[in-house]
Amino acid sequence: MTSVREVVVTGLGATTPLGGDVASTWAAALAGQSGARTLENDWAERYEIPVTFAAQIKVKPEDVLARPEIKRMDPSTQYAMIATREAWADAGSPEIDGDRLGAVVSSGIGGIWTTLDGWDTLKERGARRMLPMTVPMLMPNSAVAYVSLEIGARAGAHALVSACASGAEAIGYGVDMIRAGRADIVVAGGTEATIHPMPIAAFAASRTLSLRNDDPQGASRPYDVDRDGFVIGEGAGIVVLESAEHAAARGARVYARIGGVGLSSDAYHITSPDPEGRGQVAAMTRALGEAGAQARDVVHVNAHATSTKVGDLTETRSIRTVLGDDADHVLLSATKSMTGHLLGGAGALETIFTVKAVHERLAPPTINVAQPDPELQVPLVRDVPAELPAGDIAAINNSFGFGGHNVALVVTNA
């Protein structure tokens, strides 16, 4: 029987509401900083939108990318390119045959700025004024297409779409590509750029956004009894995945191992999770099984935890079901309290947080929890980081999406 190829993480890249790279983002997260702030525009007044704040990326793409790149890429692709270049450099810019190099970069919504701007142009100025690059800019696979061009990836370029689980599922698919022998290195992650009046108005209409306009930085409050919805965010997270053999052969620095990938679907409701958490339990159980990990090995969970009334507690009940009494020693972090919800980029960024937590033995805090919900079933890391134990450890990153998509990734020390 052929043994399963071990997959490790050798590069990290991000642009987020907390910073323009991984180092600044991680430092801000450990410091318990929020990236949410009042929007400097007139959208709320002009369109009667009840939400006036969001978690915008901290460093603007025009400060990083060349002007021609800005013109031919939707913001979601711009973010992915910034994160990819950091991750690739962080991995040592490995020399590799493009036929052994893959890319998987997902988005929950895709090039919505380009789509909506294009429609405005057509209505107001006519078909002759449409940009020739409109379709390549708006298509959901635009980010991964540009990433594959950037690094010369020919083993496959894929864009999975599973709403807010998209970034994590992309990483899981990248792991599978390496395990299947299709590639030795895969650049994987997620990106999103939806801080636009239409998506904000749409999410507000669904009553899933926080309405704390007077306190943007305190608005995302997972597990707090007064939580009232998520804060929309934007950005990208990219990891370089590599077979352990390939990484060792080139002497690469290894952050951690992606030991297991668990996927499931609820088949319950288009937006609400199965209240029994059956799909979430299945995803975590499968990921732990793939990793060869026991409940007692899990010391940290980076939760999906968007700050919604139902979703937060469904997840903690699922964690308790999977881990049993071992959940008592797990350190739970809800980093969306600081970054906001990056939608299709969330799972990728939170995978980076989980990798950093395992690598540095430090769980990031959850902020804004003044009164923890009495039904919270897992110990929560609040306000300041918490140390993770020495030895062999495992951590879980959960990502769930509208439509009932569930992804759990198990990260272990290398």
N, C-alpha and C positions, 0 to 999 in steps of 0.2 A: 504494500500500500504506500502511495506517495504521501509524504508528510506535507502538512499545510505550511505554506511560506509565511514566515513571520514578517509583519509589516511595522516599520518604525517611522517616526516623524523626525525629519532632519532639517526642516525649514519652516519658519512662521512669518506671516505678513498680514498687516491689517491697516485700515484707515477707518476711524470710528468717531463717535461723538466725544470720546475721551482723549483722543490723540491721533496724530497722523501716522503712527507706526505702532508696532507691538510694545516696544519698551515704554513709551509714554502712556499708552492705553493701560498696560498692566500696572504701572506705577500709580496712575489715577484711580484704578479700581482698588488697589490695596489701600489707598488713602481714603476710600469711601466717597469719592467725588461723583457728582451727577453731571451728565452731559446735556440735560434738558434745559431749555431756555425759551423765553418769549420770542416769537418770530417777528423779525423786523420787516413786516410788510402789512398791506391792508386787506389781506384775504378775508379775515373774519368779518370786517365791516362790509366789504364789497359783496361777498357771497353769503353773508349771514351764517357763517360757520361758528358753532359754539365753542370750538377749541382754538386757542390762540398760541399754543406752544408745541414744541417738538424737540427731539434730540438730533440736531443736525451734525454732520461731520465737522470736526474741529478745524481741519486743514483743508482749504479749498483746492479742488483739482487743478485750477489754473496756477496755483503756486507750485505745482509738482510736475505737471505734464506740459508738453510742448503745445503751442497753439493749434497746429494741424491735427493733433490727436484729439483735442477738445472738440474741434469742429466736426469730426467724423465719428465720434462715439457718444452714445447716450450716457448720462451720468452714471448709470448702473455699471456700464462697461468701464468707464473711467476709474471708478472705485476698484473694480476687480484688477485692472492693470496696475494700479498703484500697489495694491496688496501683493500681487503676483511678483512684481519686481523686487519687493522687499524679501519675500519668502525665498525666491530663487537665489538671491544674493546671500541670504542667511544660510542656505544649504551649501554654499560654496560654489554656486554656478557650475554644477557638475557637468562634465563632458560625457555625453551619452548619445548613442545612435538614436535618431528620432523615431525609428521603428520600435524602440523599446521605451518610449516616453509617451505618457498619456496625459490628458487634461479632462477634468470634470468640474465645471463651474456652473452653479445653478442660481436661479432667481425665482422668487415666488410670483412676481408680477412682470418682470422684464422691463423693456424700454418705454415706460409709460409717459415720461416727459416727451419723448420723440413722438409717440402716438398722438398725444393730445395737442402738442404744438403743430403737428402735421395737419390735424383736423382743423385747427384754427386757421392755418394758412390757406387751406382749401376753401373754407367758408368765406374768408375775408379777402383773399387775394387771387383765388382761382388756381386751376390745375397747373398752369404754366410756372407758378412760383414754388411748386413742391421741390424739395431737395432731392436730387438723384440718389443720395445715400440714405433716404428715409427708411426703406425696408431693412437694409443691413444694420441700421441703428436700432430699430425697434424690435427686431426678432429676438425671442427669448434665448436663443443660442449665441447672440452677438458676443457676449462676454467671453464665453469659452472659445469661440472662433478666434477672437483677437488674442487670447492667451495662447492658444495653440500656435498661432503665427509667431508670437513673441518668442516662444521657447523652442519651436520646431517640433512640436509633438505630433507624431504620425501614428501612434498605436491606437488612437481614438480620441475624439473630442466630443464630450457628452454634456447635455444640459437637462438634468432631471428636474421636474417641477412637482413639488408636493407642499405648496403653500409655505408655512413657517417652518416646516421640517426640511426644506429643500437643501440648505447648506450642509446639514448633517448627513442627509442621504447621499449627497454628492461625495462626501468623504467616505461613507460606507461603500459606495460603488467603486471609488478609487482603490480601496482596500481589496475589494473583490477582483478588480482588474489585475492587481499584483499577484494575488493568490492563485488566480487562474493561469498565470504565466503569460498574460498578454503584454505586460509591461514590467520594467524594473523600477521605474520612477513614475509617479502620477502627481501632478499638481491639482489640488482639489479644494473646493470651498464654495462660498456663496456670496452674493452681493445684492444690494437693493437700494433704490433711490426713489422713494415714493413720497417725499415731503413736498407735495403738490396739492393745491386746494381740492382737487376732485377726490383723491384717495382719502384725504383727511375728512372731507365732508361725508364720504361714504362710510368710513369706519365710525364716525360720530353718529350717523344715522342708525347704525347697527347697535349703538349704545355699548360699544366695547372700549371706547377711549375715556381716559380720565378727564374730568372737567375742572380740575384744580388750576384754573387760569391764574389765580393769585399766588400760586406756589409751585411753579414748574419743577423745581429741583426736588420737591418733596412729593411729587405726584405719583411716581411709580413706587408702590409700597406693597410688594408681595407679602402675603400672610398677615398683613395688618388688618385688624377688624374693620378699619375704615377705608380699605382699598375700594376704588371705584372704577377701575379699568386701566388699560395699558397706555404707555406713552409711545407714540410712533417714533421710530429712529431710522437711521440710514447708515450705510457703510458696507465694508466687505472684510471677510476673513479668508485667508488662503493658507493651506499647509502643503508642505512637500512630503509626500509619502514615498517610502522606499523599501524594497525588500531588505531584510536585515543582512543578507549575504552581500548584496551590492553596496550597502552602506559601509560594511566592514572592510570590503575590498578597497574602497577608496579612502578609508580612514575618516569617514564623516562623523561629525558630532551628532549624537542621538539624544533627543529630548525625552522621548517616551515611546511606548509601543501601543498601537491600536490592537488590542487583543481580541475584541469581539464586536460584531455588528448585529443588532437585532432590529428587524423590520416587521411591522404589522399594520393592519387597518381595522378601524372600529366597525364599519358598515352600520353605523347607528344614526348619525345626524350630520348635516352639511357643515355646521359650525360648532355644535356642542360635543364635548367628549362623552364617551360611554360612561355613565355615572358609576358603573361598577369597576371601571378602569381595566377591563379585560384586555384590551389591545395594548395598553401601556405595560401591564404586567407581562404580557407575552413578549413584547419587544425587549424589556430588561432581562427577562429570563433567558431568552435566546442569546442575547449578547454575552451574558455571564457564562452560559454554556459553551459558546464559541471560544471564549477566553480561557476556559478551564478554571474559572474563578468560583469560589464559594461565597456565600453571603458574608461570612466572617472576614473575607479579604477586603471588602468594600469599606473604605474609610471616608469617602467624599462623594457627594453628588452635586453637580451643577444642574439645577432644576430648570425646566422650561419656564415655570413660574412667571406668567405675564402680568400678574396683579389683577386678575379677574376673580370674582366671587367664587364661581364654581370650579374653574380650572385648577387653581392653586391647590385646593384641598383634595380634589380627585387624584392629583399626582402624588401627594404625600401619602394618601391611603394606598396607592399602588406600590409606592416604595416600601411601605410597611408590609404589604402582602408579600412582596418578593423577598425582602430581607428578614422578616420576622423580628425576633428580639435583637438581632444584630443591628437593626436600624437605630438602636439606642446609642451606638457609638459612632454613627455616621455624622459627618459635618456637612450640613446642607447650605449651599450658597445660591442666591437668586440674583445674578448679576444684572438682570434687566432693570433692577432698581436703580442702577447707575447709567447703563447704556441706553435705556429705552429698548423697544422691541424692533430689531432690525429685520423682521419678517424673514425673507429668504436668506438673509445674511446672518441671522441670529444663531443658528445651529453651528455654523462654521466658526464664528467668533467665540462662542461658548466652548467649542472644542479646543480652541487655542487657550482659553482660560483654564480648562481642565488639564490640558497638557502642561501648562505652566505650573498649575497647582501641584501636580504629581512630581514634576521635575524639581521644583523649589521647596516642596513639602510645606506648602502654605495655601490654605483655602481663603479665597477673597471674601469680603464681608457682604452682607445684605444691609442696605440702608433703609431709612424711613419706616422702620417697624417700631412704632411707639407702643402699640398694644398687640402682641402676637395673638393670632386667632387661637382660641382654646382647643380647636379641633386639629391644630397642627400636630403631626405625629412623628416628626423627625427633628432632632436638635438643630437649631438654626444658628448660623454664624452671623452675628449682628454687629455692625458698626466698625469692628476692627478685625483684621485677619486672624486666622487660627492655625496653629501648627499641625501638620499631619505627621503621623508616626514614622519612625525609621523602619527599615526592612522592606520586604516585598508588599506592595500595596496596590489596590485597584480603585478606580473612580469611575463613576457613570456620568455621562452627559446625555440628558434627555431633550428631545425636540419633538414637538407635536404640531400638527397643522390642520387648518380647516379642511374638511373632507374626511377627517378621521385618520390622518397619516401619523404613524408613530415610529420614531427612530431612537434607538438607544445605542450609544457607543461606549465600550469599556476601554479605559485607558489604564495601562499599568506602567510601573517604572521599568526602564530598559535594563 
